[in-house]
């Protein structure tokens, strides 16, 4: 792929490069405009096969800019300010949360265009390669021992700490590397705590492996540790460590030392779920035991079967749980949905009821996670209301020199879309129905042997469609001008993996197209223009030895639709995990804020 977009990249970097952090961000840095169709861009044409809509294409362009622009995540550098280190200060205000959130929509987008992997591979590599760095693990590498400020926390932070522990207990977000009984762990992966680093990292590595088909991270790579000591890991070893820790700890591994988070464990389980579906392994099996533990101990169900609360985190050292109202379970539900749809659906139902999404008389606030779940579970009333609320409240905009990029700005008056939040909102913009759940089945593993588009001059030319229809033996390719100022220029790209290139026939916008040449035993080169075009490439490909994704798609286990999980949840509430930790967790003291939909210590 060419990087001939240096002019736009230089312009972009010059505009935002002076910003050193959230306080320095300028509302004029990118001259963002309200969301409207730029005159140069056309809507994605309708098709019976999956496509990327205009917003998804704009987000893909911005992710490309972020992930391929060099910056320095070492101890001697500072990440580019467009990597979100600002959301939820002291809790998720670290660039790695932007990295793994950005992988979510990327995974779903790659499943819409499985015959085009190279752009997703480059972006996923840009995300994965930044993770095992100093800035990726900065909290674990710098927050050593107990927080020296814990006797003087602000009142709202103290309020979330059990009264008898105030002044001698670490706030959420403080990793406390080095405290007893674990001591200092110099390796951010090979530690007892820090699950929210290695668990999400494994998920990002799984996304890279699936979208690319490349085993790069299954070979040893460097991980920056305490004092810049370097450790070597590979994905198989990380997955093996996670599997062992879940076998040993039915309550779940720690994130910050002493704190076991419902959401972080859900994410780590999701990464193992994807890993197993890619490699045909069973590393996720002990996570199923943790999910049963969570069902018994991290959600509260009343006598009528209604879910009343969810656990934010459990501290087994002091045997205390911080519980929040049912609406706070949306993030765990989002991460659990591909793994355990019944539990995820039950949590969603309780949150939707608490927040009034299906009550047309109640005013509602936009919620990215709720919007995704409503789509996935077919809750159409909530879906339409949340979508309309997002359009009103989340400030969608096109931006860039030619409005070729897209993101969500949330009224923050900054120079670029806020990374973590915009990345979550984009999941709802990509695909249809249960696209998020399907992606974790790794349904398109046949793509590695199928006809594939390569050598696209992105981001000059982009593909809104790249789909092998094995029923007809046709590869459908839709192109568009990703750089609108270059529309009409000559360009070329390749199709590889063809059964017999000599037998290929092509239609372009319904007319015979002959500007192509055979370049190898399984490849052709197509000479075209940078423009909105639809190619039907008659390849004769009818599927590899592994049945194609279209055939496997209908074989997913039946998922519980919204409104149907209450009985199953109530029946399961009495089940028990046969481990000492289960009884201890049930006997734990707790604090609860029933009206809270988010952590009271984490401002949005």
ROLUM-418950 format. One record per residue (C-alpha): x negated, y, z. Coordinates in steps of 0.5 Angstrom, whole numbers, padded with zeros to 4 digits, always signed. Layout:
BEGIN
XYZ/...
//
This chain:
BEGIN
+0000+0000+0000/-0002+0007-0002/-0003+0012+0003/-0002+0018-0002/+0002+0022+0003/-0004+0025+0006/-0001+0032+0005/+0006+0031+0009/+0002+0027+0014/-0003+0033+0015/+0003+0038+0015/+0006+0034+0021/+0000+0033+0025/-0002+0040+0025/+0005+0042+0027/+0005+0037+0033/-0002+0036+0034/-0003+0042+0039/+0002+0039+0044/-0001+0036+0050/+0005+0033+0053/+0012+0034+0054/+0012+0041+0057/+0008+0044+0051/+0013+0041+0046/+0015+0046+0041/+0022+0046+0038/+0020+0049+0032/+0014+0044+0031/+0018+0040+0025/+0023+0045+0023/+0028+0040+0025/+0035+0041+0022/+0042+0039+0024/+0044+0032+0021/+0046+0032+0014/+0045+0029+0007/+0039+0032+0004/+0040+0034-0003/+0034+0029-0006/+0037+0023-0002/+0043+0018-0004/+0047+0014+0000/+0045+0007+0000/+0049+0003-0005/+0054-0002-0003/+0052-0009-0004/+0054-0016-0002/+0047-0017+0001/+0044-0014+0007/+0041-0007+0006/+0038-0001+0010/+0042+0005+0011/+0040+0012+0010/+0038+0013+0017/+0035+0007+0018/+0030+0009+0012/+0029+0015+0015/+0027+0012+0022/+0023+0007+0018/+0019+0013+0015/+0018+0016+0022/+0015+0009+0025/+0011+0009+0019/+0008+0016+0021/+0007+0014+0028/+0004+0007+0028/-0001+0008+0022/-0003+0015+0024/-0010+0014+0028/-0010+0016+0036/-0014+0014+0042/-0011+0010+0047/-0018+0008+0051/-0020+0012+0057/-0024+0017+0053/-0018+0019+0049/-0010+0021+0049/-0005+0018+0045/-0001+0022+0040/+0004+0026+0044/+0010+0023+0039/+0009+0017+0043/+0014+0018+0049/+0010+0019+0056/+0016+0023+0058/+0022+0019+0059/+0024+0017+0067/+0018+0020+0070/+0014+0015+0074/+0018+0009+0072/+0018+0009+0064/+0014+0015+0063/+0008+0011+0060/+0007+0010+0052/+0008+0002+0052/+0015+0003+0053/+0016+0007+0047/+0012+0001+0043/+0016-0004+0046/+0023+0000+0045/+0020+0001+0038/+0020-0006+0036/+0027-0007+0037/+0030-0004+0031/+0024-0006+0027/+0026-0013+0028/+0033-0012+0026/+0031-0008+0020/+0026-0014+0018/+0032-0019+0018/+0035-0014+0013/+0030-0014+0008/+0026-0021+0009/+0023-0021+0002/+0019-0015+0004/+0014-0016+0010/+0008-0011+0009/+0011-0005+0011/+0014-0008+0018/+0007-0012+0019/+0003-0005+0019/+0008-0002+0024/+0009-0008+0028/+0001-0009+0028/+0001-0001+0030/+0005-0003+0036/+0002-0009+0038/-0005-0006+0038/-0004+0000+0042/-0001-0005+0048/-0007-0008+0051/-0011-0001+0052/-0012+0003+0058/-0006+0007+0056/-0002+0001+0055/-0004-0001+0062/-0005+0006+0065/-0001+0005+0071/-0004-0002+0073/-0011+0001+0072/-0010+0007+0076/-0005+0006+0082/-0009+0002+0086/-0007+0000+0093/-0001+0004+0097/+0002+0010+0094/-0002+0016+0099/+0004+0020+0098/+0009+0015+0100/+0010+0019+0107/+0012+0025+0103/+0017+0023+0098/+0022+0028+0096/+0029+0027+0099/+0032+0023+0093/+0027+0018+0093/+0027+0017+0100/+0034+0016+0100/+0033+0009+0095/+0028+0006+0100/+0031+0002+0106/+0031+0007+0112/+0027+0003+0117/+0022+0003+0111/+0021+0010+0109/+0015+0013+0110/+0011+0006+0109/+0014+0003+0103/+0012+0005+0096/+0017+0008+0091/+0019+0004+0085/+0014+0005+0079/+0008+0005+0083/+0005-0001+0081/+0000-0002+0088/-0005-0006+0085/-0009-0009+0090/-0005-0010+0096/-0004-0016+0100/-0003-0022+0099/-0006-0021+0092/-0012-0016+0092/-0014-0013+0086/-0013-0016+0080/-0018-0013+0074/-0014-0016+0069/-0007-0013+0067/-0005-0020+0064/-0008-0025+0068/-0005-0022+0075/+0001-0024+0079/+0005-0018+0079/+0005-0013+0073/+0010-0017+0069/+0013-0011+0066/+0006-0011+0062/+0005-0018+0060/+0013-0020+0059/+0014-0014+0054/+0007-0015+0051/+0009-0022+0049/+0016-0020+0046/+0012-0015+0042/+0007-0020+0039/+0013-0025+0038/+0016-0019+0033/+0009-0018+0030/+0009-0026+0029/+0016-0027+0026/+0016-0020+0021/+0009-0022+0019/+0008-0029+0019/+0001-0028+0021/-0003-0031+0027/-0007-0025+0028/-0005-0025+0036/-0005-0032+0036/-0013-0031+0036/-0017-0028+0042/-0016-0021+0042/-0019-0016+0047/-0015-0013+0053/-0018-0007+0057/-0018-0008+0065/-0020-0004+0071/-0026+0000+0070/-0026-0002+0063/-0028-0009+0064/-0025-0013+0058/-0021-0019+0058/-0020-0024+0052/-0013-0027+0051/-0008-0030+0046/-0001-0030+0045/-0001-0038+0046/-0004-0037+0053/+0000-0031+0055/+0006-0035+0054/+0003-0041+0058/+0002-0036+0064/+0009-0034+0063/+0012-0041+0063/+0008-0043+0069/+0010-0037+0073/+0017-0038+0072/+0016-0045+0074/+0013-0043+0080/+0018-0037+0082/+0025-0038+0081/+0026-0031+0083/+0022-0029+0078/+0015-0026+0078/+0014-0019+0080/+0013-0012+0076/+0010-0007+0081/+0007-0011+0086/+0013-0014+0091/+0019-0012+0086/+0022-0017+0082/+0026-0013+0077/+0032-0016+0074/+0031-0012+0067/+0024-0013+0066/+0025-0021+0068/+0030-0021+0062/+0025-0018+0057/+0020-0023+0059/+0025-0028+0058/+0027-0025+0051/+0020-0026+0049/+0019-0033+0051/+0026-0034+0047/+0023-0031+0041/+0017-0035+0042/+0020-0042+0042/+0024-0040+0036/+0018-0038+0032/+0014-0044+0034/+0019-0050+0036/+0016-0050+0043/+0020-0050+0050/+0016-0044+0054/+0023-0041+0056/+0026-0047+0059/+0024-0045+0066/+0027-0038+0065/+0034-0042+0064/+0033-0043+0072/+0031-0036+0073/+0037-0034+0070/+0041-0039+0074/+0038-0035+0080/+0040-0029+0077/+0047-0031+0076/+0047-0033+0084/+0043-0027+0087/+0043-0021+0082/+0050-0020+0081/+0056-0020+0086/+0062-0023+0084/+0069-0021+0088/+0074-0026+0090/+0078-0024+0083/+0072-0026+0079/+0070-0019+0078/+0063-0017+0077/+0062-0011+0083/+0054-0010+0083/+0048-0012+0080/+0041-0012+0083/+0036-0007+0080/+0030-0010+0084/+0029-0015+0089/+0023-0015+0094/+0022-0022+0097/+0016-0019+0102/+0021-0015+0106/+0027-0019+0103/+0031-0013+0101/+0035-0012+0095/+0037-0005+0091/+0044-0006+0088/+0048-0001+0084/+0055-0001+0081/+0057-0006+0075/+0055+0000+0070/+0048-0001+0071/+0047-0008+0069/+0047-0006+0061/+0040-0006+0060/+0039-0013+0063/+0045-0015+0059/+0042-0012+0052/+0036-0017+0054/+0040-0023+0056/+0045-0023+0050/+0041-0027+0046/+0039-0032+0051/+0045-0032+0056/+0051-0029+0052/+0056-0031+0057/+0053-0028+0063/+0051-0022+0059/+0058-0021+0056/+0061-0021+0063/+0056-0016+0065/+0058-0012+0059/+0065-0012+0061/+0065-0010+0068/+0061-0004+0065/+0065-0002+0060/+0071-0002+0065/+0067+0002+0070/+0066+0007+0065/+0072+0007+0061/+0070+0006+0054/+0077+0002+0053/+0081+0007+0056/+0083+0013+0051/+0085+0017+0057/+0078+0018+0060/+0073+0022+0057/+0066+0018+0056/+0059+0019+0055/+0055+0017+0050/+0051+0010+0052/+0046+0007+0047/+0046+0000+0050/+0053+0000+0051/+0054+0002+0044/+0049-0004+0041/+0053-0009+0046/+0060-0006+0044/+0058-0008+0036/+0055-0015+0038/+0061-0017+0042/+0066-0014+0037/+0069-0009+0042/+0072-0005+0037/+0075+0001+0041/+0069+0002+0045/+0065+0001+0039/+0068+0007+0035/+0069+0011+0042/+0061+0011+0043/+0059+0012+0036/+0063+0018+0036/+0060+0020+0043/+0053+0019+0040/+0054+0023+0034/+0057+0029+0039/+0052+0028+0044/+0045+0025+0042/+0043+0030+0036/+0042+0026+0030/+0037+0030+0025/+0033+0029+0019/+0027+0032+0019/+0020+0032+0016/+0018+0037+0010/+0023+0034+0005/+0028+0031+0011/+0025+0024+0009/+0025+0022+0016/+0031+0021+0022/+0031+0021+0029/+0035+0022+0035/+0033+0029+0039/+0038+0029+0045/+0038+0036+0045/+0031+0036+0048/+0029+0042+0044/+0022+0038+0043/+0018+0037+0037/+0020+0030+0035/+0025+0025+0037/+0024+0023+0044/+0021+0016+0043/+0024+0011+0048/+0031+0014+0047/+0031+0014+0040/+0029+0007+0039/+0034+0004+0043/+0040+0008+0039/+0037+0006+0032/+0038-0001+0034/+0046+0001+0033/+0044+0004+0026/+0041-0003+0023/+0045-0009+0021/+0052-0011+0023/+0056-0015+0028/+0051-0019+0032/+0045-0017+0028/+0041-0016+0035/+0043-0023+0037/+0041-0027+0031/+0034-0024+0030/+0032-0028+0036/+0034-0034+0033/+0028-0032+0028/+0033-0034+0022/+0029-0032+0016/+0023-0037+0017/+0023-0039+0010/+0021-0032+0008/+0014-0034+0008/+0015-0039+0002/+0020-0035-0001/+0019-0030-0007/+0016-0024-0004/+0015-0016-0006/+0008-0014-0005/+0004-0008-0006/+0009-0003-0006/+0007+0004-0005/+0010+0006+0001/+0011+0011+0003/+0012+0014-0004/+0017+0008-0006/+0021+0004-0001/+0026-0002-0001/+0033-0001+0002/+0034-0008+0000/+0030-0015-0001/+0034-0021-0001/+0033-0028-0004/+0040-0031-0006/+0038-0038-0006/+0045-0040-0008/+0044-0036-0015/+0036-0036-0015/+0036-0029-0015/+0032-0024-0012/+0035-0017-0010/+0031-0011-0010/+0033-0004-0008/+0028+0002-0009/+0029+0009-0007/+0024+0015-0007/+0022+0015+0000/+0018+0021-0001/+0023+0025-0005/+0018+0030-0008/+0015+0024-0012/+0022+0022-0015/+0021+0020-0023/+0013+0018-0022/+0011+0012-0025/+0009+0006-0020/+0008-0001-0020/+0009-0007-0015/+0009-0015-0015/+0013-0021-0013/+0009-0027-0011/+0011-0034-0009/+0015-0035-0015/+0017-0042-0018/+0015-0041-0025/+0014-0033-0027/+0014-0035-0034/+0021-0036-0033/+0023-0030-0030/+0028-0025-0033/+0030-0018-0030/+0036-0014-0030/+0035-0007-0027/+0041-0003-0026/+0045-0008-0030/+0041-0008-0036/+0035-0012-0039/+0028-0010-0036/+0022-0012-0039/+0017-0008-0036/+0013-0013-0032/+0007-0018-0033/+0005-0025-0031/-0001-0024-0026/-0002-0031-0023/+0001-0038-0023/+0006-0035-0018/+0006-0028-0019/+0009-0022-0023/+0007-0014-0023/+0013-0010-0025/+0012-0003-0028/+0018+0002-0026/+0019+0009-0023/+0020+0012-0016/+0027+0012-0016/+0034+0009-0014/+0034+0003-0017/+0037-0004-0017/+0033-0010-0019/+0036-0017-0020/+0030-0022-0021/+0032-0029-0023/+0027-0033-0020/+0030-0040-0020/+0028-0040-0013/+0033-0045-0009/+0030-0045-0002/+0024-0048+0001/+0024-0055+0005/+0026-0051+0011/+0034-0049+0010/+0034-0042+0008/+0037-0037+0013/+0044-0037+0010/+0045-0044+0011/+0043-0043+0018/+0046-0037+0020/+0053-0041+0022/+0050-0045+0027/+0049-0041+0032/+0052-0043+0039/+0059-0040+0040/+0058-0033+0043/+0063-0031+0048/+0067-0025+0046/+0068-0019+0050/+0074-0021+0055/+0073-0028+0055/+0067-0029+0060/+0071-0028+0067/+0073-0035+0068/+0066-0038+0066/+0063-0033+0071/+0067-0034+0077/+0066-0041+0076/+0059-0041+0076/+0058-0036+0082/+0058-0042+0086/+0053-0045+0083/+0046-0045+0087/+0039-0046+0085/+0035-0051+0089/+0029-0047+0092/+0028-0044+0098/+0028-0037+0095/+0035-0038+0093/+0037-0038+0100/+0032-0032+0102/+0035-0028+0097/+0042-0029+0099/+0040-0027+0106/+0037-0021+0104/+0039-0014+0106/+0041-0009+0101/+0043-0002+0099/+0048-0001+0094/+0050+0006+0090/+0057+0003+0087/+0058+0009+0083/+0051+0009+0080/+0050+0007+0073/+0043+0008+0073/+0037+0008+0078/+0038+0014+0082/+0030+0015+0082/+0030+0015+0074/+0032+0022+0071/+0035+0021+0064/
//
